[in-house]
Amino acid sequence: MIDYPEEDFPAFAELTEARSPSGKRVGVLTLTNHDDRRPTTLGPLGLARLGEELDDFAAQSDDFAALIVTGTGRTFCAGANLDTLASPRHFGDALQLAQEGHRVLSKLANLGIPTIAAINGTALGGGLELALHCNHRVSLDGPMALGLPEIGLGLIPGWGGATLLPQLIGIESALRVMVDNAISGKTLSPELALTLGIVDAVAPNTMDGALELVDSLDTLDRVGHNANTSDAAARIDETIDRYLGRAGNPIHALTHLRRVLHNSLVSSRNESFEAEDAALADLMTTSEFRSRLYAFRVTSSANKSPRGTPAAPPRDIDTIGIVGAGLMASQIALACAESRNGRVMVTDVTQEKLDAARDRISGWLSTRVAKGTLTSETQSAILSRIVTTLSTADFAGCTLVVEAVFEDLEVKRDVLTALEAVVPAECIIASNTSSLSIEAMASFVSHPERVAGIHFFNPVASMKLIEVVRNDSQSDETLATAITVAQSLGKTPVIVADQPGFVVNRLLSTFLGESVRLVETGVSVADISAALVPLRLPMTPFALIDLIGRKVSLSMLESMHASAPDRFFVGDTLRAVTARPSSDSVGEDLAALIQKTRLLTRNEIHNSMVDALAREVRIMLDASVVATITDIDLCMINGAGWPTAIGGMTPYLDACGASERAAGGLFHPTLDFA
């Protein structure tokens, strides 16, 4: 017997009846958890209730023309209860839950009368699979999401989706829904679901649409699809292979899905369902699923205001000023102009720099216009909001100014004191510094309470994180406003303490510094890179230095080393290859400079790296750099691209033993990431 966690809001299946326009008697089964604030999901108790209600209805189904299954309106059904999916640790227990989903949902197809899913809200994962087990589907015409996102969690659509969807819409479209969209985090609109053939109709009222469909079932014209086309196997392999090359992707789940899809081409429906059961059960017991689920919850909760948000109301922000016209400043200016309606003023010391910034921004937008993701009218509107000037005196109307100049306190002193002389008293002055003290910068001005840290990440367009820095002099109103501004740009703000490197750069400095330290002790670059493969990072630490830039990386490491010389390593080799590079690859230059004299096992190298990270995370938690451990993972996922496959960072540190070896104990003692 599986020891499932108690379901907080288990689903109920409630049977009523209605009449079609022609007077036919129709059963209506409504899925609800009696709490409109929460999406309806299916756990073991909800499945049992649904199964019992379907059995009761089957006994009287001869008296009905059809059965309509619908939801309460906020959701149709948001899928399986994820807590219960993550509970089994053994294949047999997981298989039982997978089979129970098929057993209950198959009752819809075996009812003997037409079944119609009236999708009146979100239908994801097991929710959409429930609808696929019905004969027909009508969707609400409105802003709601449909999809099969299981692959993104390290699972497969295992309650019928992998078998039924290709049979309904063809293998190519099914792969787009199950793989492409799932990995990219996209869902389907009702209109697109109609175009693909997933739903038969879209209606302003799903119940009315479903009842009308009851009267037109005999004449319903549905395009048929054969999942086993001559090129089906090749299309499956082509799609799966496209994603297997990236370490952070759900490789185990993709491999299982490939096997299930190939099997479905030559097997009966029941045999294919059995293959789904086995694959889903195996994936449910993996640490990767639990890590991905943790990451999903961490990033999903980021839509709310961050922990530590003050109760003070934020100020209204209209015109934003940007000091600096370099690459980062240009990206910040574009983000502000695209997401907000107010003007964005940009200043720098020469007209050439300002012209280069405008050309840069225009070029980025033109690329999107060429791709069809932006209209030329929108491009013109965005550019019209960006105004360049050589004089900070033109910032007199700004309500927020963000400086993005060189990372040097004296340079920033000059900028901040000049700004304070011209901006109005209600204007917030913010810095995009990645590691310098906000409190130190606040000391440069007469009103330190209005100085904020708003740290963007490169590339701004795709990195969701903004570190919002809290410091002693700052007012609650200033902090609240910085958070609101970040949210208005479509970003995820995390409140961090005013300590060197904040979160992301602090941990990256640990990671890069330990890599360089190992090289200086005679460990080869190749051995270090190979030892870090289990972390499933998008690139090696040496490739990351190349991406960031040697000078920027060195500056970051020097700054962190100055703050804590015993914890952050710089070394002479990185300084040497930065001052005199021999190639475009820092790894190659380091390898040429330092001969391999020390042979460590991959496990020894790996543990040296992850133990350093675990130690630093513990120090950060003890110093209250963030409110909770989840904020660290949120930062590393959204600001540094660390993979959800390992939960960001700290679940992996638990799983590999680093937290217990180097940090005094597990970071997540109640969760099992091993």
N, C-alpha and C positions, 0 to 999 in steps of 0.2 A: 504494500500500500504506500502511495506517495504521500509524504508529509508536506502538502501544499501550504503556503502562507494563506492566512485568512484573507478573503477578498473583501476589501473595504466597502465597495459598492457593486455587488454582484448583479448580473443582468437578470431581468425577469422577462418572460415571454407571455404576453397577455392577449387573449383571443377575444375579438368582437366580430361583428359582421356588418356588411354594407350591401347596397344594391347598385348594380351597374345602371347606366342610363336606360337600358332596355328592360330593367327589372330583374336581372339575374342575381341570384343569391351568392355572395362572395364572402369568404372568410378573411379576416384581417388580423394578422399576428404582429403585434407591436413589441419591439425590443426596447426596454427601458431599464435604467437603474434607479429611477425615481429621484434623480438629482441632476437638474439641468446644467449645473455648473461643471459637471464631469462628463467626459465621453463614455459612452457605453462600450464595454469590452466583454469578451467571452472568456471566462475562466472555467474550471471544472464544474462549479456550481451553476453558472449560467448555461453551460452546454447541457447539463443534466435537465435543467428547467425547460430549455428549448426542446430537447428530445422528448420529454414527457408531454409537452403541449402538442407537438407534432403527432405523437402517437394517439393522443386523445382526439385530435382533429381527423386523423386518418380513419378512425372508427366511424365517423359520420360524413366522410368526404363525398359520398355519393349524393348527398343532398346539396352540394355546392358546385357552382360552375368553375370556381378558381379559388386559389389562396393568394392573398397579397401579404408580403412581409415588408414591414417598414420600421422606421425608427421614430424617435421623439421630435426630431427636427434639428437639434444641434448636431447630432450624429445619427447616421443610419446604424453603423457599427464601426468602431475604430479598430477592430481586429481582436486578436487574442490578448488576453491579460498577460502582459510581459513579465510580471512577477512570477506567475505560475510557470511560464515557459523557462524561466531561469532557475527554477527550483530543482529539477532532477539532476543528480550527479552520476546516475548510472543509466546505461543505454536502455535497459528493460523498462525503467520507470518513464523515461522520455518517450519510448515507443508507445507506451500505454496512452499517454496524452495525445500523441500524434494520431493514433488510431481512433481515439474518442472523437476528435474533431471530424474525421472522415465519416465515422459511424453516424453522427448526429446530422451533419450537413447533407449527407446522401439521402436522408429521409425526404428532403425537399424534391429531389429528382425522382424518387420512387413513390410519390404520393398517389399517382394515378389520375390527377387532374392538373390543369395548368397552374404553375406557380409564377408569380410576378414579384420582383423586388422593386418596391417603390423607394428609391434612394433619395431620401429627403435631407441628407446631411452627409458629413464625412464618411467615406467608405474606403478604409485602408486595410491592407493585409487580409486577415481572416474575415473582415467585414465585406470586402469586395469578393472574396472567395465564397462567402455565403450567398451573395447575389449571383455569382457564376453558377452555383448549383441550382438556381431557379431557372425556369424555362425562358423567362423574359425579364427585361429590366427597363424601368422608366426612371430618369434622373430629374431632379429639381433643376430648373434653369436659374442658376445663380452662382455666386462665388463660393465654391466648395471643392474639396479635393477628393479624387479617386486615385487609387494606385495599389501596387504591390511592392512595398519598400523593403521586403524582408532581406534581400541580398545585402543591403546597406547595413543591416544589423548582424550579418554573418550567418543568416539562415537562408532557407528557400521558401517560396510560396508552397507550403506543405500540406494545406488542407484542400487541395484540389486545383490551386491556381496554375501550377506548372503543367498540369494535364489539360485542364479545361480551356484556358485562355488561348493556347495555340489552335485548338480545335474550333474556337469561336471566331478568331480574327486572323488566323494565319501565323506562321512562325516568325516572320520578319517583324510584324507589328507587336507580337507578344514579347519578343526579345527586347524591343524598345522599351516596353512597359516594365518588364521584370528585371532587366539588366541595366540598360542605358539610364533610364530615369531613376532607378533605385540607387545606383552608384553616384549619380550627380545630385541626388536629393530632390528631384523634380516629381511633381504629381500631375494628374490629368484634370483638365476642366471638363464639365459636362459636355460642352460643345465638341471638344476633342475626343472624348469617349464615344460620342455619337458618330463622329466621322470615322473612327476606327472600327465601329461596330460592336463595341462593348455594351452599349445601351441601345435599345430599340427606339426610344423617344426621349425628348427633353420637354418638360412641361412646367408652367409656372406654379402648378399645384400637383404634386406627384400622386396624391390619392385620386384626384379627378382624372389625371392622365392614365393611371393604372386601371381605373374602373372603365374608362373609355376603351382601353386596350382589350379588356375582357370581351367586349362586344365585337371586336375586330380581329380576334385571333385567327379566324378561318381565312382571312384575306391578308394577314400579315406577311409582307414580302421581306424575307431576310436573306442577305447574300451568304451563300455557303462557302466554307473554307475547308480545305484539306490540309491538315497540319503536316502530313507526310508527303510533301511535294518532292520532286526529283532533287531539288537543291536544298532541302530542309537541313540535312545533316551538315552540309558545308556551311550554311548560314549560322547554325548553332556554333560550330567550331570557330568560324571567323569572328563572331561577336565575343565569345568567351576568351579567345586568344588575345583579343585587343586589350583586355583588362588584366590578364595574368602577369604581364611584364612589370607592373608597378607593385612594389613590395607592400604598400599600405592597403591595397585592395583586398577584399575578402576572398582570398585565393581558395581556401578550403570549401567555402560555400559555392563559389563559381565552378569548382571541379565537380561537386555533387550535382549542381544544376545541370551541367553538361551531361552527366551520366543519366539523370532522370529524363531529360528531354530526348536523348537518343533512345532510351528505353521506351518512351511513350510512342515513338514512331512505329514500333513493331509489336506493341503489347496491347492487350485489352485495357479498358478503362480501370477495372479493378486491379489489374497487375501494375498499372502505372501508379495508382493510388498507393499500393504497397511499397513501391520504390520511393515515393514521396515520404511515406512514413519512416522508412529506414534512414533516408538522408536527413530528414528533419530531426529525428531522434539523435543521430550522431552529432549533429551541429549544436543541438540544445545543450549538450553536456560539455562543450568546449569552453576554455577560459576566454577565447577570443569573443564568443558571443556575450559573455558576461562583461568583458571589457568594452565592447561596442555598445552594449546596452547602458552601461555606466556613462560613457561619453555622450550617448544620445540624450540621456536625462540631464547631464550637466549643461550641454549646449542648448537644449530645449528650455530649461529654466532661465536661461540668459535673456529670454524675451521680457522678463520681469525686471523691475528696477533692482540694481545690484544690492547685495547686503551692505548695510552701513549708509544707505542713502538717507540724508537728513530730512526732517519733516518740513524744513523751511521751503517756501515756494521759490521756484527759480525766477530769475529775471527774464524779461522778454528780450530776445536777441533779434536785431534787424540787420544792420550792416556789419559785416565781418571784415576785419583787416588781417592781411597776411604779410608779415615782415620776412622778406627773402623771396627769391624767384628761382631757386634751384630746383632740382628734380623733386625732392620731397615737398617743398613749398608749393610747387605747381600742382602736385597731386592733391594736396589739401585744399587748394583754391578750387580745383575742379570739383572735388567732393562737396564742398560748400555751395558752389554755384549750381550744381546739378540737383541737390537735395532740398535746397531752400530757395525761397523767392526773393530774398533780399540781395542787395549788392555785395560784391566781394572786392575789396580794395587790395591791390598787391603793390608792394614797394620794394625797391632795391637800390643799390648805389649807382647803377648805370642804366641808360636806356637800352643798351645792347642786351643786358640780362633780362630786362622786362620784355623786350621783343622776343627773345628766345623762349621765355616762359609762355607767352601767348601762342607762339608758333607750335610749341610742344603740346599745349593743351588742345589747340585746334587740330593738330595731327592725330592725337588720340581719338578725338571725336570723329574725325573724318574716316578713320579706320572702322569705327563702329557703323557709320553711315554706309560704308562700302559693304559691310557684312550684312546689312539689313536689320541690325539690332537697334538702330537709332534713326529717326527721321532728320532730314536736313533742317526742317523747321525747328525741331527741338535743339539741334546743334546751334543754330543761330540764337535761340533764346538763351541758352546757357552762356554762350560767349558774350551776349549783350549785358549779362549781369556782372562780368569781370571787368574791372576798371584798373588800369595800371597808373602809377604815379611815382615820381622821383622824390616827392616831399611827404614826410610823415605828417605834415600839417594838414594834409587832406584826410587824415584819420580822425578829425575832430567830430565826425558824426558816427563813429563806430561804437557799437555796444559790446563787441568782443574783438580782441586782437590776439592773434596767435603768432608768436615769433618762431621761425624755423631757420635760424642762422647757425653758423659754425659752433660746435660744441666746445665753447671756451667761456668760462665765467666772466672774464673781463669784457669780451665782446658782447655778451648778453647784458652785462651791467650798462654798457653804453646804450644798447637798444632800449632797455626797460626804462631808464631814466629819461631818454628822449621821448618815449611814448607817454609817460606820465605827464609830461609837460603839455601835451596837446589833446589827449583823449578826455572825454567828459568824466565826471566823478563816478557815474554809474557803470562805466565801461570796465569789463573784466579783462585783465591782461594775463594771457596764458602762454606757456612755453611748451614746445614739442620736444623738449630734451628727452633723451633716452636714458640718461644716467646721472645727470647733475642734480644737485639739491634744489628743490623748489623753495625751501625755507631760506636758503642762501640768496636766491634771486629775490625773494620777497623782501629781504633786508635792504635791497638796493632802492626801494621806493618808499614814499611817505605813507602809503596806504597798503600795507602788506596783506590786509584781509581780502583784497580783490585779486590776488595773484593765484593762478591755478596751473596745474600740470595736466596737459591733454596730449598724451603720447600716442601718435599714430604709428602704424606699421606698414612697411614697404613690401609689396605694392598696395597702396591705399585702396584701390578699387576692389581688390579681392580679399584683403585681410580684414576680418570683421572686428578685431579687437581694438579698443582704445583703453589704455591704462590711464585712469583718472587719479591723480596723485593728491592725497590728503596730507596736509601739514598743519603745524600748530597755529600759525598766524591766520590761516584761511577762515573765512566766515562760512557758516552753513549755507548761506545763500549762494556763495561762490561755488561751493562744491556741488550743490543741487543744480546749478545752472550748467556747470561743465558736464554733468551726467545727462541732462536734458539735451544739450547740444549734440553730444555723442549719439544719443538715440535718434535725434532728428536727422542724422546723417546715415541712418540705417546700420549703425555700428553697435557692438556689444561693449558697454563700459564695465570695467572692473575697478573697484576702488582699491588702490594700493598705497602702502605707507611710503613716506618720503625717505627711502633708503636707497643706497647706490644700486643702480641697475633695475630697481623696482622688482618685477618678476621675470619677465622674458629674458632681458639682457643679462640679468644676474645668473640665471640657469644656463643660458647659452655660453656665458663666460666660463662657467664651471666646466661645461662640456668641451668647449674649444681649448681652454687652458690645459685640461687634463690630457687631451690629445697631443698637444704640443709638448707637454712635459714628458709623455711616454716616448715621443720621438727623440727628445734630447737625451733620454737615458739609453738610447740605442735600439728601441723597438721600431720596426719598419712601418712606414705609412701603409703598405699593403696589408700587413698583419692587423693593424688597428682597424682598418676599414672592414676586413673580413670578420673580425670579432664582433663588430657592431651590427651585423646583418639581422640578428634576432630582434632588434628594436624596430625593424621595418620602416626606417626613416627614409624620406624621399631622396636623401643624398648623404654622403660621408661628411664628417666634420671639415675635411680639407676642401671639399667641393663647396661647402657652406661658406667658408672663408673667401673662396673665389667669387661666390655670388654676392656676398656682402661687400667685398672689396678689402684688400689687404690693409689699406690705411685705416679704414673705418673699423675693421676688426681689431687691429692693433690698438687703436685709440680706445676702444671699448675695454679691451683687456688691461691696458695700462691704467685706465680709470678705476677698474674694479680691483686691480692689484694694489693700487694706492690706498684703497679703502680697507683691504684686508690681505696683506702680503702673504700670510700663511695659508690662505684658502684659494687665492686666484693666481695662477701662474701665467707669466708672459714669456720669459726666456729670451736668450740672445738670438736664437735661430730665426724666430719669426721676425724680430727686428731686422735681422740681416737680409732675409729674402724679401722683406718689404722695401728696404732701402735700395737693394740691388736685385731686382727680379731677373731671372734668367729665362723664364717662360711664362705662359698664361696660367699655369697650374702651380698653386702653392705646394701641393703634394709632391709634384715632381721636383720642385726646387728644394724642398726639405729633404727629400730622399737623396738628392745629389749632394747636399751639404753634410748630412749626417749618415755615416755608414751604419748598417745594421750590426750591432755587437751584442745584442741581448735577445735571447729567444724565450718568449713567454708563450704559454698556451693561449688559445683563443679565449678560454674560460677565464684565465688570469687577467687578460687585457679587458675583457668584457666587465668583469667584476670591479676592476680598478675604476673604470668609467662610471658605472652605475652606482657604485658605493659613494663616489664623490658627489653625485647628484643627490643621493639619499641624504647624505650629511647636510648638504646645503638646504634642502627642502625642510629638514627638521629645524635648522637654525631659523629659517624664515617663518615657520609656524610659531616657534617659541617667541619670536620678536614681533608677532602679529603684523607681518607684512601684508597679509590678506586676512579676510574674516574666517575663511574655512579652507580645508584642503582642496575642495572642489574648485575653488577660484584659481588655484595653481594649474590644474588640468585645463580649465577653461582658457586660461591665458596661453598655455602651450599649444593647444589645439587651434585657437583662433588667431594667435599672434605669431606662432612659429611653425605652424603646419605639422606639429607632431601628430602621429596617426591615431585615429579612433580605434584602430585594430588593437592597440595596447592601452586604450583608455586615456590617452594623452601622455601621462608620465607616471603618476604615482601608483596606479594599479599594476603597472609593469614592475615598478620597484618592489612592490609586495610580492608579485608572482616569482620574481627571480631571486628573492631572498635578500636583496640589497637593504631594504628597510630594517630588517632584523639584524643584519650584519653590521650596519653602519649608522643606523638612526635610532636605535634603542627600541624598536618594535614596529609592528605593522602600522601603516597609515590608515588602513581600512580594516580594523580587527573584526568587524561583523560581516564583511564581504569575503568571498572566497575567489580570489583571482589566480590561484595556483593551478 
